[in-house]
Amino acid sequence: MLLLIRPEAFGFNNETASSNTFQQRSAAATSAAATAQAESDAMCAQLAAAGIPFKVIADTAEPVKPDAVFPNNWISFHDRKTIALWPMQAPNRRLERRNDIVQIMQQEFGYTDVFDLSHHENEGRFLEGTGSLVIDYENRIAYAALSPRTDPGLVRTACRHLNYKPVSFRTVPQNGQAVYHTNVVMALHPKLAVVCTEVILPDDRKMVLTMLRESGHELLEISLKQMNAFAGNMLFVKNSSNTWCCVLSETARNSFTPEQLGLLGKYAIPVPCAIPVIETIGGGSARCMLAEVR
């Protein structure tokens, strides 16, 4: 089950651009809001065609929230009926947290516990949900690429509360910045790890690869060029027939080699979605648009 937010005021976010090198100003910005709505709607149609259950909640017109289409950064869902609320770096992204959405999810899906770390924003410490944490739920391991948006102490705090083993690592700076979110570096299926090892600092790379192999993952290594095409920003999810699917963008799908697509198809049915404006202007791709309801 997935949660999506249909955007209302999507656009280039000046407050996040300094730490997200994937964002690009574009001539399409004048019509970005309407185009992002169309891309979000088309993604929902693709999910429905693949038999993947989802729920869509509309963004509100006020306050203006240019990145509301990326809910996985402020809310996530865990076992023991726990909702986690996360501290966001950009002040205008904090506006995305909506109590009405929390209440809807509690009422419709029976969540009872709220684990709220958002107060750490007052300390200048951030951990942006399943953007910052890529979680191996079967083995209870949370991978975290450290960055201005992923505080190492909060990684440990969150993992203690949610009962995950933290595996933190550092990335090679891109345009002077650490990679902003872990979920552009890697994506996990229970038996497959899609990962850009090239961008992980050598001192940490062996640790990450050892953990992935020891937890039973076959590796699908992507290049830095492929990572920049959002090949690591995808989500493995089961459909209503209990078949694994892989939700990714068309940009990401087109970056894979035939051999890589063959390995991916061994584990999941690809569900490619055309979201070029959301990717280009928002600097996030398919995984960022999806919050898993577990």
Secondary structure, 3 states (H helix, E strand, C coil): CEEEEECCCCCCCCCCCCCCCCCCCCHHHHHHHHHHHHHHHHHHHHHHHCCCCEEEEECCCCCCCCCCCCHHHCEEEECCCEEEECCCCCHHHHCCCCHHHHHHHHHHHCCCEEEECHHHHHHCCCECHHHHEEEECCCCEEEEECECCECHHHHHHHHHHHCCEEEEECECCECCECCCCHHHCEEEECCEEEECHHHECHHHHHHHHHHHHHCCCEEEECCHHHHHCCCCCCEEEECCCCCEEEEEEHHHHHHCCHHHHHHHHHHCEEEEECCHHHHHHHCCCCHHHCEECC
